[in-house]
Amino acid sequence: MQTLSIHRSSLNQALETGSPYINLLLFKLTLINNADNSNPMDLTELVKLCSDRQKVKRSKKTNPNSLPTQATHISDPTLSFVLPSTRKMAHHFGVDKSTITAYIRSGKVFKESWILTTA
C-alpha cells in the first residue's frame, strides 16, 4: 500500500492555517466550492509528486524570489500558469513583489481565486 508519509503535525498545521502542504496540496475539512475534479491524479502519481517535492524542500533552502512561481486557480485549474519569478508574477497581477512572496509563504488564497506557490 502506498502512502503520502505526511506527519500528523504537518497535516494539522496545513488544516489549521489553510496553507498548502509542501506548497502543493491544499487540505480542507470542507468541500472547496467550484473545484474541478474532472481529472484527478491516481495515487501513484500523487505519491511520486509529493515525494519529489518533499526531497526538494529538504535538500535546500531557497529564496522564493528566485524560483519559478505558479498561480493555481482554485475553481478552474485550466487557468493555472507558471511564471519564471515572483517579480514577473507580481507584474502580471499588478502588485508588489513582497505581496506575492507573502502569499507564497502564508499559503492564503490570493485575490479570492489563486494559490501561489514556488514551482
N, C-alpha and C positions, 0 to 999 in steps of 0.2 A: 504494500500500500504506500502511495506517495503522500507526502505531507509538505506543507509550506515551511515548517520549522520556525514559527513565529512565537517568540517568548510571550507569555501571558501579560507581562508588564508592558511590552511594546504594543500588544493589541489593545490593552486597556488605555494606554496613552493615546493611541490613534482614535479610539472611540470617544474618549473624554474631550480631546482637543479638536477633533474633526480634521486633524492634519493627515495627509496621505502617508501611509507606511512606506518606507524607503522611497519616498517621492513617486509612488507608483499606484498603490491601492488605497482607495477611499472606503473605509469601513463605516457603516451606519447601522443603527439599531432599527431604523425605519426605512421604508422604501424611498428611493430618490425619484421624485415625480418626473415624468417625461424622459427617463433614461432609456436609451436604445439598447435592448438586449437581443437584437436580432442576429448578432454574430458573436456568440460567446466563445472564449478560448476553451480548449479542452484542458484537463488537469495537467497533463504532461507539459504542455506549452506554458501554463501558468507557473508551475514549479520551476521550470528552467529559467523563465524570465525573472522570477523573484530571486532565485539562487544567483544568477548573474549580477543582478542589481545589488544584492547583499555583498557580494565579493568586491564589487567596485567601491561601495560605500566604506567597507572595512579597509580596503587597500590604500586609500589616500584621502586626505582632507583636501578638498578643492574649493576654490573661490567660485561661487555661483555666477559671478560676473563674467568669468572667462569660459563658461560652458554653454553649449547649445541649450536653448530654453524651449520647452514645449508648453503650448497652451492647449489644454484639453477641454472641449466644450462638454458640460455635464449633461445636457439633454440631447445633443446631436453630435456624437463623436466624429462624424464625417467632416465637421467644421474644424476639427483639431489641426494644428500645424506646429512646425518647429522652425525657430529662427536661430542663427548662429551665436547670439549672445543676449544677455539681459538688456544691454543698451539698445539693440535693434528691436527687441520685444517692447521696450519702453517707448521707442519712437513709433512703433506700429500702433500702440494703444494711446499715444499722446500723453504719456505720464512720465514722471521722473524715474530714472534707473533704480533709485532707492525704494520706490514703491513696488516695483517688480520684485526686487530682492526680498523685501519684507513679506510679500505674499508667497514667494517660494519657501522661505523659512517657516512661515506660520502654517502653510497649507490651507489657509482660508480661501473661500470662493471669491474670486476677483470679478468685479462688475456683474455680480449675480449669475454668471454663466461659465466662468473659466476656472480651472485648476491649473496653476502654473507650477512647473517642475523643471529641474535640470534634466536634459535628455541623456 
